[in-house]
């Protein structure tokens, strides 16, 4: 297959480029070559490339900044996916779009997860934009996959795991305050790329949840990271209310991979298994990077 990947330099896009590139022809235009908010640009690019699949990993993902950047958020997170969906329909491409657990309000009592057919009720501007992007995809692309994921981490881009290592790697003993009232499933971008590959291999259709199995609090995740890397930092639990971010965040971020399991195509392991592998592979690099940035 010929696969056009948008956002190919980001945390997930770079992993998808590598994973899918093993078996498929991958086209990775940068923003100058294909700006998703330009209808004419999208049409011209798809007409020239004629891909079998359009994979959208691009997006405005700064949750707090989304609260004050309404125009930019709407352009990138809603109009961009709509353009890609409409053009994918025109040229009969399968359209794959990545969404988020933030389409839900997180009010379900633990350990109840959210299922693919639960009604969205976002708390933040980011969550609302992802909900609207999903609607735009469903209304405009007859052959689509929407992948909702959560708590994504990887070697590229910014994420929670990198943030914890950066804070914990400082020379002076450090006390890290981490929320113990937000729960989710840390999910390796590399694993999600492999799951995306599996969905394409089986010609998946519709909306899927794809996160690691099991769950933890942010606090438990931070403790796991520090223990595995042998860092000399102490973690103290606190509440999400102690962080004064502009955006409201859901407390329960659990997504159940029900459709993947029903179709027998889930490749998602327990979060501890993947995070352990990730830290063994990249831990020293993350610590070195954190210390270099500090200096």
Residue pairs with C-beta under 8 A, 6 or more apart in sequence:
1 24
1 25
1 52
1 53
1 200
2 24
2 25
2 27
2 49
2 50
2 51
2 52
2 53
3 20
3 24
3 25
3 26
3 27
3 51
3 52
3 53
3 54
3 55
3 200
4 27
4 29
4 45
4 46
4 49
4 51
4 53
4 54
4 55
4 93
5 13
5 16
5 17
5 20
5 26
5 27
5 28
5 55
5 57
6 13
6 29
6 34
6 36
6 54
6 55
6 56
6 57
6 58
6 84
7 13
7 56
7 57
7 58
7 59
8 14
8 16
8 17
8 26
8 28
8 29
8 30
8 57
9 30
9 156
10 57
10 58
10 156
10 157
11 152
11 153
11 154
11 156
11 157
11 158
11 159
11 189
12 57
12 98
12 152
12 154
12 189
12 192
12 193
13 28
13 55
13 57
13 58
14 154
14 156
14 189
15 154
15 156
15 189
15 190
15 192
15 193
16 55
16 57
16 193
16 196
17 26
17 28
18 193
19 190
19 193
19 194
19 196
19 197
20 26
20 55
20 193
20 196
20 197
20 200
23 197
27 49
27 51
29 45
33 45
34 41
34 42
34 45
35 41
36 42
36 56
36 58
36 76
36 80
36 81
36 83
36 84
37 75
37 76
37 79
37 80
37 83
38 83
39 83
39 87
42 83
42 84
42 87
43 87
43 90
46 54
46 87
46 88
46 90
46 91
46 93
47 91
50 91
51 91
51 93
52 93
52 94
53 93
53 94
53 95
53 96
53 200
54 84
54 87
54 88
54 93
54 94
54 95
54 96
55 96
55 196
56 80
56 81
56 84
56 95
56 96
56 97
56 98
57 98
58 76
58 80
59 76
59 77
59 80
59 98
60 66
60 69
60 72
60 73
60 76
60 77
60 126
60 129
61 126
62 126
63 102
63 124
63 126
63 245
63 247
63 249
64 245
64 246
64 247
65 246
66 73
66 77
66 124
66 125
66 126
66 129
66 247
67 124
67 125
67 246
67 247
68 246
70 125
73 125
73 126
73 129
74 129
77 126
77 129
77 130
77 132
77 133
78 129
78 132
78 133
78 136
81 97
81 133
81 136
81 137
82 133
82 136
82 137
82 140
84 95
84 97
85 95
85 97
85 136
85 137
85 139
85 140
85 141
85 144
86 140
86 141
87 93
88 94
88 95
88 141
88 143
88 144
89 95
89 140
89 141
89 142
89 143
92 143
93 143
94 143
94 144
94 145
94 200
95 137
95 141
95 143
95 144
95 145
96 144
96 145
96 147
96 196
96 199
96 200
97 133
97 134
97 137
97 144
97 145
97 146
97 147
98 146
98 147
98 149
99 130
99 133
99 134
99 146
99 147
99 148
99 149
100 126
100 127
100 130
100 148
100 149
100 150
101 114
101 148
101 149
101 150
101 151
101 184
101 211
101 250
101 253
101 254
101 255
102 122
102 123
102 124
102 126
102 127
102 130
102 249
102 250
103 120
103 121
103 122
103 127
103 130
103 131
103 134
103 148
104 114
104 118
104 120
104 121
104 122
104 127
104 250
104 252
104 253
105 121
105 122
105 123
105 250
106 123
106 182
106 249
106 250
106 251
106 252
106 253
107 121
107 250
107 251
107 252
108 114
108 252
108 254
109 252
110 183
110 252
110 254
111 215
111 254
112 252
112 254
113 252
113 254
113 255
113 256
114 209
114 252
114 254
114 255
114 256
115 209
115 256
115 258
116 148
116 206
116 207
116 208
116 209
116 258
116 259
120 127
120 131
120 134
122 128
122 130
122 131
123 247
123 248
123 249
123 250
124 247
124 248
124 249
125 247
126 247
127 250
134 146
134 207
137 144
137 146
138 144
138 146
143 205
144 205
144 206
145 199
145 200
145 204
145 205
145 206
145 207
145 208
146 206
146 207
146 208
147 192
147 195
147 196
147 199
147 208
147 210
148 207
148 208
148 209
148 210
148 255
149 187
149 192
149 209
149 210
149 211
149 255
150 184
150 185
150 187
150 211
150 253
150 254
150 255
151 160
151 184
151 185
151 186
151 187
151 211
151 221
151 253
152 159
152 187
152 188
152 189
152 192
153 159
153 160
153 161
153 162
153 186
153 187
153 188
153 189
153 275
153 278
154 188
154 189
154 190
154 278
155 278
155 282
155 285
155 286
156 189
160 186
160 218
160 221
161 186
161 221
161 225
161 275
161 278
161 279
161 286
162 286
162 290
164 176
164 178
164 221
164 222
164 225
164 226
165 225
165 229
165 231
165 283
165 286
165 287
165 290
166 290
166 293
166 294
167 174
167 176
167 233
168 174
168 176
168 225
168 226
168 229
168 231
168 232
168 233
169 231
169 287
169 290
169 291
169 294
170 233
170 294
173 232
173 233
173 234
174 233
174 234
175 233
175 234
175 235
175 236
176 222
176 226
176 233
176 234
176 235
176 236
177 235
177 236
177 237
177 238
177 242
178 218
178 219
178 221
178 222
178 235
178 236
178 237
178 238
179 217
179 218
179 219
179 237
179 238
179 239
179 240
179 242
179 243
180 217
180 218
180 219
180 220
180 237
180 238
180 239
181 217
181 239
181 240
181 251
182 217
182 218
182 240
182 249
182 250
182 251
182 253
183 215
183 216
183 217
183 251
183 252
183 253
183 254
184 211
184 215
184 216
184 218
184 253
184 254
185 211
185 212
185 213
185 214
185 215
185 216
185 253
185 254
185 255
185 271
186 212
186 216
186 221
186 271
186 274
186 275
187 210
187 211
187 212
187 268
187 271
187 274
188 212
188 274
188 275
188 277
188 278
190 278
191 212
191 267
191 268
191 269
191 274
192 210
194 267
195 210
195 260
195 266
195 267
195 268
196 210
198 265
198 267
199 208
199 260
199 265
202 263
202 265
204 263
204 265
206 259
207 259
208 257
208 259
208 260
209 255
209 256
209 257
209 258
209 259
209 260
210 255
210 257
210 260
210 266
210 268
211 254
211 255
211 257
211 268
212 268
212 269
212 270
212 271
212 274
213 257
213 268
213 269
213 270
213 271
214 270
214 271
214 272
215 254
215 271
216 224
216 271
217 237
219 235
219 237
221 275
222 235
223 235
224 272
224 275
225 231
225 275
225 279
226 233
226 235
228 275
228 276
228 279
228 280
228 283
229 279
229 283
229 286
229 287
231 287
240 249
240 251
257 266
257 268
260 266
260 268
279 286
